[in-house]
């Protein structure tokens, strides 16, 4: 069995039907799953959970349909539905892209997001589900606000939400060690992948160990800081496709599992 704290995000196999996903999970020997909200809400997925020894680590949700200009109540209704479904299967975390700001300034959009999500945050807390914000590239500015780990921490503190750290999108920030230290008390998921210097492809991710990101240092800092949750492998892009999605995921699991065993010894 793959290390109990490891999951492989289903976006790695984006477009694959559930029957194929289950084959991949079996091949990788993972028991923690990181999934899309559409999969969580699929009755076939619920049936699959009931008949297998899986737990749901995290669920991705695009808040407000991707724009903060949408109706606030519609946004809350959609997110609460995901929170309820997550609670029903014992999922640990629902993590968000916030919705894009459109013509608003960052500060205006942050306030708008906080107002829109507040009731959902309270509902998630009552339901025992962590609600988190992910840091994501500014290439996703049409659907998200937090493009640095610093801004993610700021927005999480403003909204009272938790954090999902995607190391791929913050590893090169100048004060990243201090930012991780600030983020860790709120962090409920850490996503891992690597980057090969000079790769201009999009999204340009690589298998951990193939690139320059000091992944072991991130993991070591997280563990030393008391981080007690999961590590999620999110592997997408031309390098992953060239090697093969399953092959890349298998190799990534081996690398990070060895890392965890070494650091936890």
N, C-alpha and C positions, 0 to 999 in steps of 0.2 A: 504493500500500500504506500502511495506517495505520502510525504510528510503531512500530518494532519492540519497544519496551518497553511497549506498551499491550495490555491484554486487556480484554474485556467479560465479566464473570462470567455464567455461564449461568443463574444465578438471576434475572437480568434478564428472561429468557424462560421462567421457570419453567412447566413443564407442556408445553412445546413438544416435539414429537418430533424425533429426530435429523435427519430430512430437512429440517425447517424450520430447525433450528439451523444446519445447513450453509448454507442460503440466507442466513441473517442474517450469518454469518461472511463469506460472499462479498460481500454488500452492503457490509459495514463494512470489508472488506479487511484483516481481522485475521489474523495468523498464530499469535499466542500465545493459548492457550485457558486459561480458568479454569473448572473444572468440579466437579460433585458426584461423590462416590465411586461412587454408583450408576451414573453414566455411564461412569466409568473401567472399571468391571467388566462393562460391557455389551459382548458380542462384536461387536455392530454398530458400536460406537464404535471399537473396535480396528481393525476393517476400514477404517473411514473414515480413521483416522490413517495407515494404511499406504498409502493411495492419494492422499493430499493433503500439502501442504507445511505441516503444522501442528506446533507444539510445545506441550507442556502446561506452562503456567506454574505452576499451583497446583491442588490437589485439596482439597475440603472434606470433613471427616469428623467426625461426632458421636461422641465417644469414649464407650465403655461404654453404648451405647444411650441415652445422655442422663441416666444416674444412676450415681453412684459406689457405690450400694448393690448394683449388679450384680456377678456373678462376675468376678473379676479376670482369670482365664485366658480366659474368653469374650471379654472386652474386648480383651485382647492379641491373641488369634487374629484377631479382626475387623480390628484396626488393622494387624497384620502383613500380612494379605492385601492391604490397600490399599497399604501400603508396597511390597510385592513388585510389584504391578501398576504402581505409579508408577515404580519403578526400571526395569521392563521397557520403558516408553515414554519414558524419559528425563525424566520430570517433575521439576521443580525442588523443589517444596515440597508437603507435606501439612500443612494447617493444621486446628486442632482447636477445637471447643467441648469443654470438659473433662468434661461430665456434672455434674448438679446435686448439691448437698451434702446435701439432705434435712435431717435433724435435726442434722447435724454443725455445729460452729462452722467459720468460714472456715479457721482454722489446722488444725483436724483434717482437714477436707476437702482442703486443700492437701497435707498429708502423705499422705493416702490416694491422691490423684491421682499424686503423685510415685512412690509405691511401685508403683502399678498400671502406670504408663507406662514405668518405668525400662528394662525389657528391650526394649520397642519402640524407645526412644530409641537404645539400643545397636545394634539391628537396622537402624534407619534410617541411622545413621552408617556402618555397614558397607556399606549398599546405595547410599550416595551421595545420599540423599534428606534434605532438611531437614525436620524435624518442628517445627511452630510452634504457638503459642497465639495466638488472636485476642482482642482486647478487644471486648466486646459489652455492650449495654445490660443493666441490671438487670431489664428486662422479661423477660429470658431466664434468670433466676436458677434456674428449674426444671431447666435443662440446662447451666448454665455457672457458673464461679466468678469469672472475671476481668472486672470491670465498669468498671474505670478503667485507664488506661495504667500508672499506678503499680503497681497490683496485678498487671497482666500482666507487667511487668518483674520484680516480686518472684517470681511463680510460675515464670517462665521461668528465672530464676537458680536457684531451688530445684530445679527438675526437669532443668536442663541443656538445655532446649529453646530454640528460636528464637521469633521474634515475627512476627505479622501485625498491622500497625497499620491499623485501620479509622478513618480520620480523622473520619468522621461521629460516632463514639461517644466521641471524646476532645478535639475541637477546643476545647471550652469549659472544659477543666480549667485552673485558674489558673496552674500552672507547666508548661504543656504544652511549651514550647520546651525546657526542661531535661529533661523526661521523654523527649521525642523524642531528644535528644542521648544520653541513657542507653540508650535502646532501639535506636538505629541499629546498633550493632555486631552485634546479634542479629537484626535485621529482615531478613526474606526476602520480604516482600510488603507493599505499601502500597495500601490500597483507598480510592478517592476517590468522593465524591458531595457534594452541597451541602445546605444547610438554609436555608429561608426563615423569618426571624423571625416568630413568631406562629402558625406552622403547627402545629396540635395533632393533625393526622392521624397515623396510624401506618401504615408506619414513617416517613413524612414526608420522604423523600429528594427531592432535586431535582438537575437537571442542573448540573454544575459551571459557575459563573458566574452562575447564577440567584439565588443566595442570599448569605449573609453569611460563610460559612466562608472564611478566607484561604488558599485552596488553593494559590495560587502560592507563598505564603510557606512552606507545608509542603514543597512539592516542591523549592523552592530550598534549604531547610535540609537536606533529605535528600541532594540532589546534592552540596552543599558538604561534607556529612559523609561523603562517599565511598560512598553507597548505590549499588549496582551492579545492582539487580534490577528487577523489573517494577512497573508501576502498573496496578491493576485497577479497572475501573469497575463498581461494584455499584449498580444503579439499580432501586429498587423503591418501590412506594407509589402513592397516588392521583394525584400530579402526573405520575408516569411513565405511568401507565395512561391518564390524560386526553390527554396529548400523543401517546401511542403508544410502545410499547416500542422498536421499531426506530428511530423518529424521534428519541426521546430519546437512544438509544445513539449514533446517527450524529452528533448535535449535540455530545454529550459527547466523542466521539473527536476532533472538530474542535477543540474548545476546549482539551483537554488536550494534543493534539498540538502546537498552536500554542505553548502554554506551554512544552513540553519543548524545542521547536526554539529558542525565545527564550532559555531558561535555559542550554542547552547550547552556545549560540553563543560 
